[in-house]
C-alpha cells in the first residue's frame, strides 16, 4: 500500500513539475529540429546498411538461376533543415 501511495505522489509531483516548464526559445527549437533531422537521417543510413548486409548474406545462399535480391537505394547526403527567418516587424504607425 505504501508503494502505491508513493508512486501516486511521485506521479502527481512529476506532472506538476513538467507543466511548469517554460516554452522553448527559438535557439532551442532550432537545435531540436537539427537533432530530429540528424536522427531521421541516421535511420535512413542504418536501413541502407542493413539492406546491404541482407543482400550480402542472400547472395551467399542464393541458388544459381534465381533472381538477385533487390538493389539498395543509398540515402542522399545529409542536409540540415533551414531555419525559418523571423517575420519582419511592421512599421510603426505615426
C-alpha positions, 0 to 999 in steps of 0.5 A: 500500500505504501508503494502505491501511495508513493508512486501516486505522489511521485506521479502527481509531483512529476506532472506538476513539475513538467507543466511548469516548464517554460516554452522553448526559445527559438535557439532551442527549437532550432537545435531540436529540429537539427537533432530530429533531422540528424536522427531521421537521417541516421535511420535512413543510413542504418536501413541502407546498411542493413539492406546491404548486409541482407543482400550480402548474406542472400547472395551467399545462399542464393541458388544459381538461376534465381533472381538477385535480391533487390538493389539498395537505394543509398540515402542522399547526403545529409542536409540540415533543415533551414531555419525559418527567418523571423517575420519582419516587424511592421512599421510603426504607425505615426 
